[in-house]
Amino acid sequence: NAVGPWVQALAPERLRHGLRAMLKTRIFDARMLIAQRQKKLSFYMQCLGEEAIAVAHAMALAPGDMCFPTYRQQGLLLARDDISLSEMVCQLMSNECDPLKGRQLPVMYSYKRAGFFSISGNLATQFVQAVGWAMASAIQGDTKIASGWIGDGATAESDFHTALTFAHVYRAPVILNV
C-alpha cells in the first residue's frame, strides 16, 4: 500500500483503466513478438516488465506534455484511447496504412497528437531532447513538462550527463526515467 502525503485516492474506474492498459500492453507485446518470430515483422522490442511504469506515467501526464521515449515504452501509447492498435501494427509492418509512411523503423513510433516524440535509435539522445523541450516550455511560460526515457546502459553516454547538468542548472520541468 502506498503511504505518504503524495498518495491520492484513485477512482476504481481509473484503476481499471490502468490495469486494462497494462494487460493490453502485455498481450500486444506477446502477439508482436510471435509475429516477429514468424518473420512477419523485421524486429520487435518488448517492454515486458515495464508495462506498469509506462502506463502509470502516461496516466499521470497532462495533455500537451511531451514524452521522449525509447523503443520499450509502448505502454505510453497503449494507455491512451486515441491511439489504435491497428495504427501501431501497421507501422510495425510498414504497410500501406503505416501512419509514418515507411519513414521510420518498426517499433520507433511517433505520434505528435499523443505527445510521443519520434523514437531515436541512438543511446541517450532522448534525455537531451527532453531537457531542451522542457527548457523551451519553461521559457515560453507554459506549464507543460517533458519526460525522457533511457535504458540503464545509456547512462554511460555523455548525452546522459549533459542532460542531467542542463536539467539541474536550468531547472527544466522534466522527468528523466532510467
FIVEX-174914 format. One line per 4 residues: their letters; for each residue z, y, x of N, C-alpha, C, O, CB. Coordinates in Angstrom, 1 decimal. Atoms other than C-alpha are relative to their C-alpha. Glycine has a CB too. Layout:
FIVEX-174914
A> Z/Y/X/Z/Y/X/Z/Y/X/Z/Y/X/Z/Y/X  ...
END
This chain:
FIVEX-174914
NAVG> 0.0/-1.2/0.8/0.0/0.0/0.0/0.0/1.2/0.9/0.8/1.3/1.8/1.2/0.0/-0.9  0.0/-1.2/-0.7/-0.9/3.4/1.3/1.2/0.9/-0.4/1.5/1.0/-1.6/-1.3/0.8/-0.3  -1.2/-0.9/0.3/2.1/5.8/1.6/-0.2/1.2/0.8/-0.9/1.2/1.9/1.3/-0.7/0.4  0.1/-1.3/-0.7/2.4/9.4/2.7/-0.4/1.1/-0.9/-0.9/0.8/-2.0/-0.9/-0.1/1.2
PWVQ> 0.3/-1.2/0.8/1.8/12.9/1.4/-1.5/0.1/-0.3/-1.9/0.8/-1.2/0.5/1.2/0.6  1.5/-0.1/0.1/-2.0/12.4/1.8/-0.5/-0.9/-1.1/-1.7/-0.8/-1.5/-0.7/-0.2/1.3  0.5/1.0/1.0/-2.2/9.5/-0.7/-0.1/0.6/-1.3/0.8/1.3/-1.8/1.0/-1.2/0.0  0.2/-0.4/1.4/-3.6/10.3/-4.0/-0.4/-1.2/-0.9/-1.0/-2.2/-0.4/-1.2/1.1/-0.1
ALAP> 0.3/1.1/0.9/-3.8/8.0/-7.0/-1.5/0.1/-0.5/-2.0/1.2/-0.8/0.9/0.1/-1.3  1.4/0.1/0.4/-7.4/6.9/-7.8/-0.1/-0.7/-1.3/0.7/-1.7/-1.6/-0.8/-0.7/1.1  0.2/0.6/1.3/-8.5/6.1/-11.3/-0.6/-1.4/0.2/-1.3/-1.7/1.1/-0.9/0.9/-0.9  0.6/1.4/-0.1/-9.3/2.4/-11.9/-1.5/0.0/0.0/-2.1/-0.9/0.7/0.5/-0.8/-1.2
ERLR> 1.4/0.0/0.0/-12.9/3.3/-12.6/-0.6/0.3/1.4/-1.6/-0.3/1.8/-0.6/1.0/-1.0  0.4/-0.4/-1.3/-13.2/4.9/-9.2/0.2/-1.2/1.0/-0.6/-1.4/1.9/0.8/1.3/0.5  -0.3/1.2/-0.9/-11.6/1.9/-7.5/-1.1/-1.1/-0.3/-1.5/-1.8/0.7/1.4/-0.5/-0.3  1.0/1.0/0.4/-14.0/-0.5/-9.4/-1.4/0.4/0.6/-2.1/-0.4/1.1/-0.1/-0.2/-1.5
HGLR> 1.3/-0.5/-0.6/-17.0/1.7/-8.3/0.0/-0.3/1.5/-1.0/-0.8/2.0/-0.2/1.5/-0.2  0.0/0.2/-1.5/-15.9/1.4/-4.6/-0.1/-1.5/0.3/-0.8/-1.9/1.2/1.3/0.5/0.5  0.1/1.5/-0.2/-15.4/-2.4/-4.9/-1.4/-0.5/-0.3/-1.9/-1.3/0.5/1.0/-0.7/-0.9  1.4/0.4/0.3/-18.8/-2.8/-6.6/-0.9/0.4/1.2/-1.8/-0.4/1.6/-0.5/0.6/-1.3
AMLK> 0.8/-0.4/-1.1/-20.4/-0.8/-3.8/0.2/-0.8/1.3/-0.8/-1.1/2.0/0.3/1.5/0.4  -0.3/0.9/-1.2/-18.7/-2.9/-1.1/-0.7/-1.4/-0.2/-1.3/-1.9/0.7/1.5/-0.2/0.2  0.7/1.3/0.3/-19.9/-6.1/-2.8/-1.5/0.1/0.0/-2.1/-0.8/0.6/0.5/-0.5/-1.4  1.5/-0.2/0.0/-23.4/-4.7/-3.3/-0.5/0.1/1.5/-1.5/-0.5/1.8/-0.4/1.2/-0.7
TRIF> 0.4/-0.1/-1.4/-23.5/-3.9/0.4/0.1/-1.3/0.7/-0.9/-1.7/1.5/1.0/1.0/0.8  -0.1/1.4/-0.6/-22.3/-7.4/1.4/-1.2/-0.8/-0.4/-1.8/-1.6/0.4/1.3/-0.6/-0.3  1.1/0.8/0.6/-24.9/-9.0/-0.9/-1.3/0.5/0.6/-2.2/-0.4/0.9/0.0/0.1/-1.5  1.3/-0.6/-0.6/-27.7/-6.6/0.3/-0.2/-0.5/1.4/-1.2/-1.0/1.8/0.0/1.5/-0.1
DARM> 0.1/0.5/-1.4/-26.9/-7.5/3.9/-0.4/-1.4/0.1/-1.2/-1.8/0.9/1.4/0.3/0.7  0.3/1.4/-0.1/-26.9/-11.2/3.3/-1.4/-0.3/-0.4/-2.1/-1.1/0.3/1.0/-0.8/-1.0  1.4/0.2/0.4/-30.2/-11.1/1.5/-1.0/0.5/1.0/-2.1/-0.1/1.2/-0.3/0.6/-1.4  0.9/-0.6/-1.0/-31.9/-8.8/4.0/0.0/-0.8/1.3/-1.0/-0.9/2.0/0.3/1.4/0.3
LIAQ> 0.0/0.8/-1.2/-30.7/-11.0/6.9/-0.8/-1.3/-0.2/-1.5/-1.7/0.7/1.5/-0.3/0.4  0.8/1.1/0.3/-32.2/-14.0/5.2/-1.5/0.3/0.1/-2.3/-0.4/0.7/0.4/-0.6/-1.4  1.4/-0.4/0.0/-35.5/-12.1/4.7/-0.4/0.2/1.5/-1.6/-0.1/1.8/-0.1/1.3/-0.8  0.3/-0.2/-1.4/-35.4/-11.1/8.4/-0.2/-1.4/0.7/-1.1/-1.5/1.5/1.1/0.8/0.7
RQKK> 0.1/1.3/-0.7/-34.9/-14.7/9.5/-1.2/-0.8/-0.5/-1.6/-1.7/0.2/1.3/-0.8/-0.2  1.3/0.6/0.5/-37.8/-15.8/7.3/-1.2/0.8/0.4/-2.3/0.5/-0.1/0.1/-0.1/-1.6  1.1/-0.9/-0.5/-39.9/-13.2/9.1/-0.7/0.9/-1.0/-1.8/1.3/-0.9/-1.1/-0.9/0.6  0.5/-1.0/1.0/-40.3/-11.0/6.0/0.3/1.4/0.5/-0.3/2.4/0.0/0.6/-0.3/-1.3
LSFY> -0.3/-1.3/-0.5/-38.7/-8.1/7.9/0.0/-0.2/1.5/0.2/-1.2/2.1/1.5/0.4/-0.4  0.1/0.1/-1.5/-39.2/-7.3/11.6/1.4/0.0/0.6/1.5/-0.8/1.6/-0.8/1.2/0.5  -1.4/0.1/-0.5/-35.5/-6.7/12.2/0.9/0.6/-1.1/0.5/1.4/-1.9/0.2/0.6/1.3  -1.0/-0.5/0.9/-32.3/-6.0/10.3/1.3/0.0/0.7/1.7/-1.0/1.3/0.0/-0.9/-1.3
MQCL> -1.3/-0.1/-0.6/-28.9/-4.9/11.4/1.0/0.0/-1.2/1.0/0.9/-2.0/0.2/1.3/0.9  -1.0/0.1/1.1/-25.9/-5.9/9.2/1.1/1.0/0.3/1.3/1.5/1.4/0.5/-1.4/0.0  -1.2/-0.8/-0.1/-22.9/-3.8/8.5/1.2/-0.8/-0.3/2.3/-0.3/-0.7/0.0/1.3/-0.9  -1.0/1.0/0.3/-20.8/-6.9/8.0/1.4/0.4/0.6/1.5/0.6/1.8/-0.4/-1.4/0.4
GEEA> -1.3/-0.4/-0.5/-17.1/-6.0/8.2/0.2/1.5/0.0/1.3/2.0/0.2/0.2/-0.5/1.4  -0.2/-1.5/0.0/-17.8/-2.2/8.0/-0.3/0.6/-1.4/-0.4/1.8/-1.6/-1.0/0.6/1.0  0.4/-0.5/1.3/-18.6/-2.0/4.3/1.1/0.9/-0.6/0.7/1.9/-1.2/-0.1/-1.2/-1.0  -1.0/-0.8/0.7/-15.2/-0.6/3.2/0.1/1.4/0.6/0.2/2.3/-0.2/1.4/-0.7/0.3
IAVA> -0.1/-1.4/-0.6/-15.2/2.3/5.7/-1.2/0.8/-0.5/-1.0/2.0/-0.7/0.1/-0.1/1.5  1.2/-0.8/0.4/-18.8/3.3/4.8/0.1/0.4/-1.5/-0.2/1.5/-1.8/-1.2/-0.8/0.3  -0.1/-0.3/1.5/-18.2/3.1/1.0/1.1/1.0/-0.2/0.8/2.0/-1.0/0.3/-1.3/-0.7  -1.1/-1.0/0.2/-14.8/4.9/1.1/-0.4/1.3/0.5/-0.1/2.4/-0.1/1.2/-0.5/0.7
HAMA> 0.4/-1.2/-0.5/-16.3/7.5/3.3/-1.0/0.7/-0.9/-0.9/1.9/-1.1/-0.7/-0.2/1.4  1.0/-0.6/0.9/-19.3/8.1/1.0/0.7/0.5/-1.2/0.3/1.6/-1.8/-1.0/-1.1/-0.4  -0.7/-0.5/1.2/-16.9/8.4/-1.9/0.8/1.2/0.2/1.1/2.0/-0.7/0.8/-1.2/-0.6  -0.8/-1.2/-0.4/-14.8/11.0/-0.1/-0.8/1.2/0.2/-0.3/2.3/0.1/0.9/-0.3/1.2
LAPG> 0.8/-1.1/-0.3/-17.7/13.2/0.8/-0.4/0.8/-1.3/-0.5/0.2/-2.3/-1.2/-0.4/0.8  0.4/-0.9/1.2/-18.8/16.1/-1.5/-1.5/0.1/0.1/-2.1/0.0/1.2/0.7/1.4/0.1  1.4/-0.3/0.0/-22.4/16.9/-2.5/-0.3/1.1/1.0/0.4/2.1/1.1/-0.5/0.3/-1.4  0.4/-1.0/-1.0/-24.1/18.8/0.3/0.6/-0.3/1.4/0.1/0.2/2.4/0.5/1.3/-0.4
DMCF> -0.5/0.4/-1.3/-22.1/17.2/3.1/-1.1/-0.9/0.6/-1.9/-1.5/-0.1/1.4/-0.8/-0.1  1.1/0.7/-0.6/-24.3/15.5/5.7/0.6/-1.1/0.9/1.5/-0.9/1.7/-0.8/1.0/0.9  -0.3/1.1/-0.9/-24.0/12.1/7.4/-1.0/-0.2/1.1/-2.2/-0.1/0.8/0.1/-1.3/-0.9  0.8/0.3/-1.2/-25.4/11.3/10.8/0.3/-1.4/0.4/1.1/-1.6/1.4/0.1/1.1/1.2
PTYR> -0.5/1.4/-0.2/-25.2/7.5/10.7/-0.7/-0.7/1.1/-1.7/-0.3/1.7/-0.2/-0.7/-1.3  0.8/1.0/-0.8/-26.2/4.6/12.9/-0.6/-1.0/-1.0/-0.6/-0.8/-2.2/1.0/-0.8/1.0  0.7/1.0/0.8/-28.1/1.6/11.6/0.9/-1.0/-0.7/0.5/-1.9/-1.3/-1.0/-0.8/0.8  -1.0/0.9/0.7/-24.9/-0.1/10.3/0.8/0.7/-1.1/1.8/0.2/-1.5/1.0/-0.5/1.0
QQGL> -0.7/-0.7/1.0/-23.9/2.4/7.6/-0.8/-0.1/-1.4/-0.9/0.9/-2.1/0.2/1.4/0.4  0.7/0.2/1.3/-26.0/1.0/4.6/1.0/0.3/-1.1/0.6/0.8/-2.2/-0.5/-1.4/-0.1  -0.9/-0.3/1.0/-22.8/1.3/2.6/0.1/1.4/-0.4/0.4/1.7/-1.6/1.4/-0.5/0.5  0.1/-1.4/0.4/-23.1/5.1/2.7/-1.0/0.2/-1.1/-0.8/1.0/-2.0/-0.3/0.8/1.2
LLAR> 1.1/-0.2/1.0/-26.3/4.8/0.7/0.3/-0.9/-1.2/0.0/-0.4/-2.4/-1.3/-0.4/0.6  -0.2/0.9/1.2/-25.3/1.8/-1.5/1.1/0.4/-0.9/1.3/-0.1/-2.0/0.2/-1.4/0.5  -1.1/-0.5/0.8/-22.2/3.6/-2.7/-0.5/1.1/-0.9/0.2/1.5/-1.8/1.1/0.6/0.9  0.5/-1.1/0.8/-24.4/6.3/-4.2/-0.9/-0.6/-1.2/-1.5/-1.6/-1.0/-0.9/1.0/0.8
DDIS> 0.7/0.5/1.1/-26.0/5.9/-7.6/-1.5/0.5/0.0/-2.3/-0.1/-0.7/0.6/0.5/-1.3  1.4/-0.5/0.0/-29.2/7.9/-6.8/-0.9/-0.6/1.1/-2.0/-0.2/1.2/0.1/1.5/0.2  0.9/0.7/-1.0/-30.5/5.6/-4.0/-0.2/-1.4/-0.5/0.8/-2.2/-0.7/0.7/0.0/1.4  0.3/1.3/0.5/-32.2/2.5/-5.3/-0.1/-1.1/1.0/-0.6/-0.8/2.2/-1.2/0.0/-0.9
LSEM> 0.1/1.1/-0.9/-32.1/-0.9/-3.7/-1.5/-0.2/0.3/-1.8/-0.6/1.4/0.6/-1.3/-0.6  1.4/0.2/-0.2/-35.9/-1.2/-4.2/-0.5/1.0/1.1/-1.4/0.6/1.9/-0.8/0.1/-1.3  0.4/-1.0/-1.1/-36.4/2.0/-2.1/0.4/-0.5/1.4/-0.4/-0.4/2.3/0.6/1.4/-0.3  -0.5/0.5/-1.3/-34.3/0.6/0.7/-0.8/-1.2/0.5/-1.1/-1.3/1.6/1.5/-0.3/-0.1
VCQL> 0.8/1.3/-0.3/-36.1/-2.8/0.6/-1.4/0.4/0.4/-1.9/-0.1/1.4/0.1/-1.0/-1.2  1.4/-0.4/-0.3/-39.5/-1.1/0.6/-0.1/0.7/1.4/-1.0/0.5/2.1/-0.6/1.0/-1.1  0.0/-0.7/-1.3/-38.5/1.0/3.6/0.2/-1.1/1.1/-0.4/-1.0/2.2/1.1/1.0/0.1  -0.2/1.1/-1.0/-37.3/-2.2/5.4/-1.3/-0.8/0.2/-1.6/-1.2/1.3/1.1/-1.0/-0.5
MSNE> 1.2/0.8/-0.1/-40.6/-3.9/4.7/-1.2/0.9/0.4/-2.3/0.4/0.6/-0.3/-0.7/-1.4  1.1/-0.9/-0.4/-42.7/-0.8/5.5/-1.2/-0.2/-0.9/-2.4/-0.2/-0.4/-0.4/-0.1/1.5  1.1/0.3/0.9/-44.8/-1.5/2.4/-0.5/1.3/-0.6/-0.1/2.4/-0.2/0.3/-1.0/-1.1  0.6/-1.2/0.6/-46.8/1.0/0.3/0.9/0.8/-0.8/0.7/2.0/-1.1/-1.2/-0.4/-0.9
CDPL> -1.0/-0.7/0.7/-43.7/2.0/-1.6/1.1/0.5/0.9/2.1/1.1/0.4/0.6/-0.9/-1.1  -1.0/-0.5/-0.9/-41.8/2.9/1.5/0.1/1.5/-0.1/-0.9/2.2/0.1/-0.5/-0.4/1.5  -0.1/-1.4/0.2/-40.4/6.4/0.9/-0.3/0.8/1.3/-0.6/2.0/1.2/1.4/0.3/-0.5  0.2/-0.7/-1.3/-40.8/7.2/4.6/-1.5/-0.2/0.5/-1.9/0.3/1.6/0.9/-0.5/1.1
KGRQ> 1.4/0.3/-0.3/-44.5/6.0/4.6/-0.2/-0.5/1.4/-1.2/-0.2/2.1/-0.8/1.4/-0.1  0.2/0.7/-1.3/-44.0/3.9/7.7/0.3/0.9/1.2/0.0/0.5/2.4/-1.4/-0.5/0.1  -0.2/-0.9/-1.2/-42.9/6.9/9.9/1.3/-0.2/0.6/1.7/0.5/1.5/-0.1/1.4/-0.5  -1.3/0.3/-0.6/-39.6/5.3/10.7/0.2/-1.5/0.1/-0.4/-2.2/-0.7/1.2/0.6/-0.8
LPVM> -0.2/1.4/-0.2/-38.5/1.9/12.0/0.9/-0.5/-1.2/1.6/0.2/-1.8/0.7/-0.3/1.3  -0.9/0.6/1.0/-36.9/-0.5/9.5/1.5/0.2/0.4/1.8/0.2/1.5/-0.3/-1.5/-0.2  -1.5/-0.2/-0.1/-33.1/0.0/9.0/0.3/1.4/0.4/1.5/1.8/0.3/0.5/-1.0/1.0  -0.2/-1.4/-0.3/-33.5/3.6/10.1/-0.3/0.9/-1.1/-1.3/1.6/-1.1/-0.7/0.4/1.3
YSYK> 0.2/-0.7/1.2/-33.2/5.1/6.7/0.1/1.5/0.2/0.7/2.0/1.2/1.0/-0.5/-1.1  -0.1/-1.5/0.0/-33.5/8.8/5.9/-0.1/0.5/-1.4/-1.1/0.2/-2.1/-1.1/0.7/1.0  0.0/-0.5/1.4/-32.5/10.4/2.6/0.6/1.4/0.0/1.8/1.5/-0.1/0.8/-1.0/-0.9  -0.5/-1.4/0.1/-32.3/14.2/2.5/0.8/0.2/-1.2/1.9/0.8/-1.2/-1.2/0.9/0.1
RAGF> -0.7/-0.2/1.2/-31.2/14.1/-1.1/1.4/-0.6/-0.1/2.2/-0.2/-0.9/-0.8/-0.5/-1.2  -1.3/0.6/-0.1/-28.3/11.9/-0.2/0.8/0.5/1.2/1.9/0.0/1.4/-0.2/-1.5/0.1  -0.8/-0.5/-1.1/-27.2/13.9/2.8/0.1/-1.0/1.1/1.1/-1.2/1.8/1.4/0.4/-0.4  0.0/1.1/-1.0/-28.2/11.0/5.1/-1.1/0.3/1.0/-2.3/0.0/0.7/-0.3/-1.4/-0.8
FSIS> 1.0/-0.4/-1.0/-29.9/12.3/8.2/-0.7/-1.2/0.6/-0.1/-2.3/0.7/0.7/0.7/1.2  0.8/1.1/-0.6/-32.6/10.2/9.8/0.7/-0.7/1.2/1.2/0.0/2.1/-1.4/0.5/0.5  -0.7/0.7/-1.1/-31.1/7.5/12.0/-0.8/0.0/1.3/-2.0/-0.1/1.3/0.2/-1.5/-0.5  0.5/0.0/-1.4/-31.7/7.7/15.7/0.3/-1.4/0.7/1.4/-1.8/0.5/0.5/1.2/0.8
GNLA> -0.2/1.3/-0.7/-32.1/4.5/17.8/0.7/0.3/1.3/1.2/-0.7/1.9/-1.3/-0.7/0.2  -0.6/-0.3/-1.2/-30.7/6.3/20.8/1.5/0.0/-0.2/2.0/0.4/-1.2/-0.5/1.4/0.6  -1.4/0.1/0.1/-27.0/5.9/21.6/0.7/1.4/0.0/0.3/2.2/0.8/0.6/-0.8/1.1  -0.9/-1.2/0.1/-24.5/8.7/20.6/-0.7/1.3/-0.4/0.0/2.3/-0.5/0.6/0.1/1.3
TQFV> 0.6/-1.3/0.4/-27.1/11.3/19.6/0.5/0.5/-1.4/0.5/1.7/-1.6/-1.5/-0.2/-0.1  -0.5/-0.4/1.3/-25.6/11.2/16.1/1.1/1.0/0.1/1.3/1.9/-0.7/0.4/-1.2/-0.8  -1.2/-0.9/-0.1/-22.4/12.9/17.3/-0.4/1.4/0.3/0.1/2.3/-0.3/0.9/-0.6/1.1  0.5/-1.3/-0.4/-24.2/15.8/19.0/-0.7/0.7/-1.2/-0.5/1.9/-1.5/-0.9/0.0/1.2
QAVG> 0.7/-0.6/1.2/-26.4/16.3/15.9/1.0/0.4/-1.1/0.9/1.4/-1.7/-1.0/-1.1/-0.6  -1.0/-0.3/1.1/-23.4/16.1/13.5/0.8/1.3/0.4/1.1/2.1/-0.5/1.0/-1.2/-0.1  -0.8/-1.1/-0.5/-21.4/18.6/15.6/-0.8/1.3/-0.2/-0.4/2.3/-0.6/0.5/-0.1/1.4  0.9/-1.2/0.2/-24.4/21.0/15.7/-0.2/0.4/-1.4/-0.2/1.6/-1.7/-1.3/-0.3/0.7
WAMA> 0.2/-0.2/1.4/-25.0/20.7/12.0/1.3/0.7/-0.6/1.3/1.6/-1.3/-0.3/-1.2/-0.8  -1.3/-0.5/0.5/-21.2/21.3/11.3/0.2/1.4/0.5/0.7/2.3/-0.2/1.1/-0.9/0.5  -0.2/-1.4/-0.5/-21.2/24.4/13.6/-0.9/0.9/-0.8/-0.4/2.0/-1.1/-0.4/0.0/1.5  0.9/-0.9/0.8/-24.2/25.8/11.7/0.6/0.2/-1.4/0.5/1.3/-1.9/-1.4/-0.6/-0.1
SAIQ> -0.7/-0.1/1.3/-22.4/25.1/8.4/1.1/1.0/0.1/1.2/1.9/-0.8/0.5/-1.4/-0.5  -1.2/-1.0/-0.1/-19.3/27.0/9.6/-0.5/1.4/0.2/0.0/2.3/-0.3/0.9/-0.5/1.2  0.6/-1.3/-0.2/-21.4/29.9/10.9/-0.5/0.6/-1.3/-0.4/1.8/-1.5/-1.1/-0.1/1.1  0.6/-0.5/1.3/-23.1/30.2/7.5/1.1/0.3/-1.0/0.9/1.0/-2.0/-0.9/-1.0/-0.6
GDTK> -1.2/-0.3/0.9/-19.6/30.3/5.9/0.1/-0.9/-1.2/0.8/-0.5/-2.1/-0.1/1.4/-0.4  -0.2/0.9/1.1/-20.0/27.4/3.6/1.1/-1.0/0.3/1.7/-1.0/1.3/-1.4/-0.8/-0.3  -1.1/1.0/-0.2/-17.6/24.5/3.1/-0.5/-1.4/0.2/0.3/-2.3/0.1/0.9/0.1/-1.3  0.6/1.4/-0.2/-19.9/21.6/3.9/0.5/-0.5/1.3/0.8/0.2/2.3/-1.5/0.1/0.0
IASG> -0.4/0.7/-1.2/-18.9/19.1/6.5/-1.0/-1.0/0.4/-1.9/-1.4/-0.4/1.4/-0.7/-0.1  0.9/1.0/-0.5/-20.8/16.7/8.7/0.9/-1.2/0.4/2.1/-1.1/0.7/-0.8/0.5/1.3  -0.7/1.3/-0.4/-19.9/13.1/9.5/-1.0/-0.7/0.9/-2.1/-1.1/0.6/0.4/-0.8/-1.2  0.8/0.8/-1.0/-21.2/11.3/12.6/0.6/-1.4/0.2/1.8/-1.6/0.1/-0.1/0.8/1.3
WIGD> -0.4/1.4/-0.2/-21.1/7.6/13.3/-0.6/-0.5/1.3/-1.8/-0.3/1.6/-0.4/-0.9/-1.2  0.6/0.8/-1.2/-21.5/5.6/16.6/0.8/-1.3/0.1/1.9/-1.5/-0.5/0.2/0.9/1.3  -0.7/1.2/-0.3/-20.5/2.2/17.8/0.8/0.2/1.3/0.7/1.2/2.0/-1.0/-1.2/0.3  -0.9/-0.2/-1.1/-17.8/1.7/20.5/-0.8/0.1/1.3/-0.3/0.7/2.3/1.0/-1.0/0.0
GATA> 0.7/0.0/-1.2/-20.4/1.1/23.2/-0.6/1.4/0.4/-0.8/1.8/1.5/-1.1/-1.0/0.0  0.6/-1.3/-0.2/-21.8/4.6/22.7/1.0/1.0/0.5/0.6/2.2/0.9/-0.6/0.6/-1.3  -1.0/-0.9/-0.5/-18.5/6.2/23.8/-0.1/0.2/1.5/0.5/1.1/2.1/1.4/-0.5/-0.3  0.3/-0.1/-1.4/-19.7/5.7/27.4/-1.1/1.0/0.3/-1.4/1.4/1.4/-0.3/-1.3/0.6
ESDF> 1.1/-1.0/-0.2/-22.6/8.1/26.8/0.5/1.4/0.1/1.5/1.8/-0.4/-1.0/-0.1/-1.2  -0.4/-1.4/-0.1/-22.5/11.7/27.8/0.0/0.8/-1.3/0.7/1.7/-1.5/-0.9/0.7/1.1  0.1/-0.7/1.3/-23.5/12.8/24.3/1.3/-0.1/-0.8/1.7/0.8/-1.5/-1.1/-0.6/-0.9  -1.3/0.2/0.7/-20.2/11.4/23.0/1.0/1.1/0.5/1.6/1.7/-0.3/0.6/-1.4/0.3
HTAL> -0.9/-1.0/-0.6/-18.2/13.6/25.4/-0.4/1.4/-0.3/0.5/2.2/-0.5/0.2/-0.3/1.5  0.5/-1.3/0.3/-20.3/16.6/24.9/0.3/0.4/-1.5/0.8/1.5/-1.7/-1.5/0.1/0.2  -0.2/-0.2/1.4/-20.0/16.3/21.1/1.5/0.3/-0.2/1.9/1.2/-0.9/-0.4/-1.2/-0.8  -1.4/-0.2/0.1/-16.2/16.0/21.4/0.4/1.4/0.5/1.3/2.1/-0.1/0.8/-1.1/0.7
TFAH> -0.3/-1.3/-0.6/-16.0/19.1/23.6/-0.4/1.1/-0.9/0.4/2.0/-1.2/-0.7/0.1/1.4  0.5/-1.0/0.9/-18.1/21.2/21.3/0.8/0.0/-1.3/1.1/1.1/-1.9/-1.5/-0.2/-0.3  -0.7/0.0/1.2/-16.3/20.0/18.2/1.4/0.6/0.1/1.8/1.3/-0.8/0.1/-1.5/-0.5  -1.3/-0.5/-0.3/-13.0/20.9/19.7/0.0/1.5/0.2/0.7/2.3/-0.4/0.7/-0.7/1.1
VYRA> 0.0/-1.4/-0.4/-13.9/24.2/21.2/-0.4/0.9/-1.2/0.2/2.0/-1.4/-1.0/0.2/1.2  0.5/-0.8/1.1/-15.8/25.5/18.2/0.6/-0.4/-1.4/0.3/0.2/-2.4/-1.5/-0.1/-0.1  -0.7/0.4/1.2/-13.5/23.8/15.6/-1.0/-0.3/-1.1/-0.9/0.1/-2.3/0.9/1.1/-0.5  1.1/0.4/0.9/-16.6/22.3/13.9/0.6/-0.9/-1.1/1.4/-1.8/-0.9/-1.1/-0.7/0.7
PVIL> -0.4/0.8/1.1/-16.0/20.9/10.4/-0.7/-1.4/0.0/-1.7/-1.5/-0.8/-0.2/0.7/-1.4  0.7/1.2/-0.2/-17.0/17.4/11.4/1.0/-1.2/0.1/2.1/-1.0/0.6/-0.9/0.0/1.3  -0.7/1.3/-0.2/-15.7/13.8/11.1/-0.8/-0.9/0.9/-1.9/-1.1/0.6/0.3/-0.7/-1.4  0.7/0.8/-1.0/-16.5/11.7/14.1/0.6/-1.5/-0.1/1.7/-1.7/0.2/0.1/0.6/1.4
NV> -0.4/1.4/0.2/-16.4/7.9/13.4/-0.5/-0.9/1.1/-1.7/-0.9/1.4/-0.5/-0.5/-1.4  0.4/1.0/-1.0/-16.4/5.2/16.1/0.3/-1.3/-0.6/0.0/-2.4/0.0/0.8/0.2/1.3
END
